[in-house]
Amino acid sequence: MLFFAARFWMTLALAGCSSRSADVADVRGVVTLGGQPLVAATVLFQPAQGRGSVGQTDAQGHYRLLYTPRELGARIGPCRVRISTASDDDGKISPSERVPRRYFEPGALAAEVKAGDNVVDFHLETSP
């Protein structure tokens, strides 16, 4: 369900979003898996408190986060990160999931969002 919601937010996004809350900063980056771009993956940043942000990777693995349908970015501060290629979030690993299970462990992926522009890349490995 989480990833359906993420896709919904992405479709509502407007090009050229310009207004920004004081506690939100722009976040973009690249996600690779085994050295190759991870295509069509959902990237979710969840702060300890407040609204999370979501982005979708393109054919080169690039993503940019949306805080709301009209506001780019993520809340400033530490965030748990989840990256998935599954089509829904029912608590199980989907057969369409290409991201290794170990990246779903608590604390496996995290990021610190700072004021200003943030480039946060994730280079995931296929082998342990």
N, C-alpha and C positions, 0 to 999 in steps of 0.2 A: 504494500500500500504506500509506503514511503516513497518508492521510486516512481509510482504513478503520480503522486503529488509533485515530485521533483520535475517530472516531465511536463506537468500542467503549468508549473511556474515558468519553465523555460519557454513554453509556447506563448505565454502572456507577456513575456519580456518585450520591451519596446527598444528599438535601436536608438542610440544617442541618449541614454539615461544620464541625467546630469545632476539632479539634486542628491544630496548625501547627508545623512544624519551625522552629528558630531562624533558619535561612537562607532562609526562604520568606516572601513577603509577598503580600497580596491584590492582585489586578490585575483591573480591569474597565474598560470603555470602550465607545465607539461607533465603528463603521466605516461610512463613507459612501463612495459612488462617484458622482462627478458631482453631489454635493449631496443624493443620495438614500440612504436606509439600504441597506446591502449585506446582503441577507437570505440566510440559510443558507450563510454563509461560515465556513470553518475558520480560526481564528487560532492560530498556533503561535509561541511564544517559545522560542528555543533559546539558553541561556547558552554561554559558551566551554567550560565543563566541566560535566558532570552532566546530569541529566534535564531534558528540555524540558517545557513546559506547553502545554495546548491548551484552546481554547474554541470555541463555536459561536455565531454571531450569530443573534438572533431577528428577528422581523418589523420591529422598529424599529432594527436594526443593533447592538443591545447585546450584549456578550459578557462573560463572566467566566471566568477561567482556572482549570483544574484542574491540580494538580501530580501527584496520584495520584487514584485513584477516590474516596478519602475525605478528600483534603486540597486545599483551594482555594489558588490562588496560583501564584507563580513564584519561582525562585531570585533572590535579591537580587544585583544587578549588571547589567552590560550584556548585552543579548540581541539576537540577530538575530531579525527578525520576518518571518514569511511569512503572507500572507493569500491564500486560494484558495477558489474555488467549484467546483473540479474534484472528481470523485468518487474519484480515485486519484492516486498519485504515481509514475508510471512514467518520469519524466524528460522528458516531452513536455508541451506545452501542450494540454490537452484542449479539444475543441469546446465543452464546457459551461463553460469558464473565462470569467468575466466581468471578472476583474481584468486590466488591461493588462500586457503582457509586461514593460515597463520596471520594474515593481515586483518582478520576480523577479531582477533583477540583484543581485550581491553588494553588500551595504551599502545597498541602496535603502530598506529599512525597518529601523529599529532602535529600541530603547527601553532606558531605564535604570530598573530596578526598585529601589526604595528601601524601607527598613524602613517598616512601617506600611501604610496603604491607598494604592493607586496608581490613578489614573484616567489611562488612556492611550488617547486617541482617535486615529483614523487617518482623514484626509479625503483620499481618493484622487481623482484627476482622470481623466476619460476622454480628454482631449486632451493633447498634449504641452506 
